[in-house]
Amino acid sequence: MIFSRANIVTFSTSVAIQACGLITGILTARLLGPTARGEFATVMLWPMILSNLGLLGFNWALAREVGMDGGKEADWVCAAVVSGFAASLLFLAVGFLFVPYLLPADRQYLVSLTRACLLLIPLDVVNQILLAVDHGRMRWRRYNFMRASFFVFYAILICAIWAERKTTVASFVWVFLIAHLIAVLIRLGMQAGSFLTGKLRIAECVQLLRSGLPFFWATASNLLTLQLDKVLVIALMNTQAAGIYAVAVAFGNAQSSLGEALGITSFAVLSNEKSADSQGKILSETFRQATLSSAGFGLLLAAIVPFLIQPLFGAEFSEAARPAVILTFAAALTTSSSILNQGLRGAGRPYPGIASQLLGTGVLALAAVLLLPRFGLMGMAWAVVLSGFCQLLVLVIAAAAMFRVSLSSFWPFGTRDIRVFLQNVMALRIRYSRSPA
């Protein structure tokens, strides 16, 4: 399953995106330093959270609708873009009003820049909705091209900042927004035919809103789980600590390419699969092989991270090495959870993901309260690990119950799975090393 062409192409794109992220992360850290990097993280946090909430689940609902009824793709696109853009303006207004209350008291000087960054909300909402069309139709080549476009443009613009030595936080914010605008314009151009032929119907807007609400709550719980550690670090620690933690998180998430790629394809495949037995088999096999890959890569990454932080990001970020190692193990758990969560969403069952993430958030908050004051960033990293383990446990139990399969179906470390995995790797190497002739 994980060696299908769709997964390989999507995984390759995710790796390319990670490479762009590494370039931008290194340049941002080196040009800004820990304190200004922490200010940049502070400015970006709430606009990014609100942009994801502003989708109201329209992207997931749209992907499922066009997957099941491709003949009405143009109509669904018109309904989703109009509905999403209207919702994004509402969230922009809410964010504009509440930003002063969301930022720490000692960082009120960042209010104006954070408000400007709220322009991200309509840009990102339209981006994600247009991307969802090709996701649902499983047009993997175009989907991956569009998915990578923002990150490529952002990397190019960050390199331009590096060449010009314009190292203000504001310049990084505006470059981020410009890269999103370019990506939106490209995606609008590629979907121009839908806007010319599609018909906007209120009934379809209402249908998307109704279908999207469960995914909205799933997105909200996911954001709460993924962003709570950053919210707590920014709220309770100084900007220097926030900048160091941002670097640790970047390295800890280096293996997210696998979970992202398999989550994307699992959602689409299970959306188009009607048999519950087939859905359970697809999900369990994908989970086993992906968890085996993620665990191996996580061990390798944890071993080399301490030797890479200082040469890549600079001596000022050396304190990020130890938290980054712990966050690498947390990312291995997150990778496996993401595959199950996205697969269950694709099967139309988002609620187990919500339950697991709410539990994980509670565990994260409690562990952070106990560990952060005493152990600092290391305490926060261990809190993330505990949260990830709890989420994974709940999702495995829920998936086994829903698809009526044994819990052992999700255990990834049997000798048979290792043998099959290695056979697939060898087959893949042989297949792609053959001459085109």
Buried (B, 14 or more C-beta within 10 A) or exposed (E): BBBBEBBBBBBBBBBBBBBBBBBBBBBBBBBBBBBBBBBBBBBBBBBBBBBBBBBBBBBBBBBBBBBEEEEBBBBBBBBBBBBBBBBBBEBBEBBBEEBEEBBBEEBEEBBEBBBBBBBBBBBBBBBBBBBBBBBBBBBBEBBBBBBBBBBBBBBBBBEEBBEEEBBBBBBBBBBBBBBBBBBBEBBBEBBEEBEEEBEBBEEBBEBBBEBBBBBBBBBBBBBBBBBBBBBBBBBBBBBBBBBBBBBBBBBBBBBBBBBBBBBBBBBBBBBBBEEEEEBBBBBBBBBBBBBBBBBBBBEEBBEEBBEBBBEBBBEBBBBBBBBBBBBBBBBBBBBBBBBBBBBBBBBEBBBBBBBBBBBBBBBBBEBBEEBBEEBBBBBBBBBBBBBBBBBBBBBBBBBBEBBEBEEEBBBBEEEEBBEBBEEBEEEEEEEEEEEEE
